[in-house]
Amino acid sequence: MGEPARFVELDGCLNFRDIGGYPTQDGRRVRWRQVFRSDALHGLSEASADHVKSELGITSVIDLRSTDELQETGRGPLEKRHVDFHHLSLFAEVERTRQMPTIPDVPHGFYMVMADIAASILVRIVQEIATNSGATVFHCAAGKDRTGIVAAVTLGLLGVSDDDIVEDYTETGRHIEDILARLSANATYQARFAELPPSALEANPTMMVGLLQYLQSEYGGILPYMRDAGLVDKTVDQLRSRLLTPPDSEERTDARKSKSQR
């Protein structure tokens, strides 16, 4: 039996995918069908919303969009399906102060700023993923930038290599043109895109490489970065316990025990 498909085909959503399956540096793997990343979910059809809830087992939705984005489009059909919603905008600090920090003049400068201003929000997101008893999906508008940072932090805390984190990020490139075309139909996003550099409209691996290098040079890596923001080791342990398979040697031992007991 093969592994599940990483991309989940849904009506009204273009970038819904599983972050499971990646190997960790201690010989384990991220469990499939536990955590998903996505573009905006408000356009889901009723049938796809049923699939997300019933077949994928989603019990928690983490919305990374701004308050304005959420108010403009709403939560969509999942709101009627007894799913827990958590609005955790990565720009909450900017919304509060109404001041956007100066973005460094490098391609990944926008990601550096998000990492600096959203660290405490990222801690809350990791806490929710670690303690949710069902499957979780986190999303923004395109499922690339804000969602990409959350995916990078989550996978990094699980022990996934930087190369695989970058690979996960670039998967958005498969559908980026269709995603941007859909968002451009909205006047608000049309205006925002006009203000962004071309590199911000691509799933360019150098963006994620630059972010990971920044977190390493400034904080010592993803784990120290998150600890500095208030993440406690107990939560990291919960996250790993929930989302990682046992080491390969332990899995083989468990399989032999199960077989001998039949």
N, C-alpha and C positions, 0 to 999 in steps of 0.2 A: 504494500500500500504506500503510495507516494505521499509527498508532503502537500499540504493545502496550497491553493493558489494564493500568491501574495496579494494581488489585486482582486478586490471583490466587485463584481459588476453590479451596479445599482442604477436604477432609473432616477435621474436627477442629481447624480453625484459622480464626479469623474476621477477622483483621486483617493478613494477609500481603500486602504490597504493594511495588511497585517505586518507588525514589526517583529513577529516571531521568526524562529528558525536560525537566527544568527548565532555562530559559535562564540563562546567566551574564551578568555585567555587561560582559564583554569579547567578547560575540558568539558564544559557544559554547553547547553544551548538555551536560547530564549524560547519559552513555550509558545506554541501557536495558539491562535484564537483566544488570546487573553487581552491584548492591547492593540488597538488600531489607531491609525492616523488618517486624517481626511481633509478634503476641502469642505466648504460650507454645506451643512446638512438641511437647510431650510427648504431646498428644492426637491427633496425626496418625494417620490410618489407614495401613495398609501401602501401599495404592495411592497415596495422596497423598505418602507418603514417597518412593516410587519416582519420582513426578513431580518432586518437589523436587530429587532427586539427578540423575535422568537428563535430564529435559526442561529444567529451569531451570539445570542445571549448577552447583548449589551444592556447593562444596568446603570451605567454612569456616562454622561456626556460632559466633557470639559470644553467649554467654548472660550477660545482665546481672543476673540474679536473685541473691538472697542465697544463701548456702550452705544455709540451712535450706530455702528453697524448692526448690533443686535436689535436696537429699536426700529431700525429701518426694515429689516427683513424678518424678524421674529425667529422662533426656534423651529418652526416647521411641524410636520405631522408627528414627530417623535414625542412632542409635548403631551399628546393624548395617550401615550402608551406606558405610563407609570415608570418612566426613566428618571433617574436623578440628574438634575442639571446643575452645573457649577460654572458660573460666569467668572472666569479668571483671566482678565485681559492682561496681556504682557505690557500694555501701555497704561496700566492703572496709575502709575506715578505721574506720567505725563498728563493724563486726564485730570489728576488732582491739582497739579501745579500749573497746568497750562503752559508748560515750558518744555520744549524739546531740546535735549542736549546737542551740542555741536557734533556733527558726524565726521569722524576722521576721514581724510581724503585717501582712502584705500578702498578697493572693491568690496571688502567685507566690513567696512566701517559701520554700516547700519546694524550688522549683527553684533559687533562689539558693543554698540550703544544698548541694544536690547539686552544683551547679557548683563551689562552693568546695572540697568534700571529695573530689570525684572527678576533678579535673583530670589527675592523673598517670595514672589509669586510662584516661581519654579519650585520652591520648597513645598508650597501648598499643593501644587499639582502632583508632585511625587508622592506626597502623603496620601492623596486621594487614590492614586493608582495602587499604592502599596496596600491599602486597607480595604479597597473595594472587593466585595466577595464575588462579583460577577465580572464580565468583560467590560473594558473601558475604551472609549474612543475620545481622542482630543482632536480639535480642528480649528482652523481659522477660515479665511476666505478662499485662498487657493490651495492651502495645504502644503505650502512650500517654506515660507520664511519663519513665521512664529511657530507653526507646527514642526518645522524642521529643527528648530532649536530645542523644543520639548523632546522630540525623538532622540536627538543627539545626547541630551543630558540623561534621559532614561536609559538608553543603550549603554552610555558610558558608565553609569553607576552599576550596570549589570556586568560590566567587564568585557563588552564587545570592543573589538579593535577599532582604531580610528579609520582604517581602510573600509571596514564594513559600515561604519557610521556614514562615511562619505558616499558609499554606494547606495545606502538607503536614501540619502538626500537626493541623489541624482535620478532616482526612479521617477520622480515627479516630471522629469523631462519628457517622458513618454507621452504625456497628455497636456503639457504646458500650453500649447497653442490653443487647444480647445477650451482649457480652463480660462485663459485670458480673454478669449473671444466671448465666453459666457459672461464673465465679470464686466467686460467693456460695454455690455448692453445696459449696464447700470450707470447712470450719469455720475454718481458719487465716485465709483471706482475709475471711471473714465478720466475724471479730473485728477485723481491721485496718481494714476499711471503716467500722466503727462509730466508730473513733477519728479518722477523717478529716473535714475540713470538706466540705460539699456540693460546693464548687468543685473539689475534687480528684477528684470522680467524673464530671466533665464534660470534654469536649475544648474548653474555652473559649479562644478565641483570645487573650484578655487575659493568659492564663498565659504563653504563648510570647512575646507582645509584651513583657511585663514582664521575662522572662529576657533577651531580646535587649537591652533598654534597660539592664539591670543590667550585662551584659558590656561594653556600650559605655561606660557611665559609670565603671565600676571598673577596666577593663582596656584600654579603647580599641577593643574589638571582639573578634570571635572569634579572628582570627589572632594578635593580641598576647596574648590570654588563653592560647592554646595554646602559643605560644612561651615564655611565662612559666613554663608547666608542664613545659617541656623538649622540645617538638616542634621538630625541626630543619627547615630549609628544604628539605633533600634529600628528606625524607619528603613535604612538601607538594608538591614538584615531581613525585614519584612518583605521588601521589594524583591530581593533575591530569592527568598524562600517561596514566594508566590509565583515568580515568573521564570525561574531557572529549573531545568531538568537536573537530576543528579549527575555527577561525573560519569563518564562512559563506563568506568570499571564498576561503579555501584549499580548502574542500570543492568549490566550483564549479570552481576551477582543476583539482583532482584529477579531477573528473568529466569535464571536457573532455579532459584528457590521456588518460584511460582510453578515452573514446569514439574519439579520433583514432587510438588504437593498435589498434583492432579491425580 
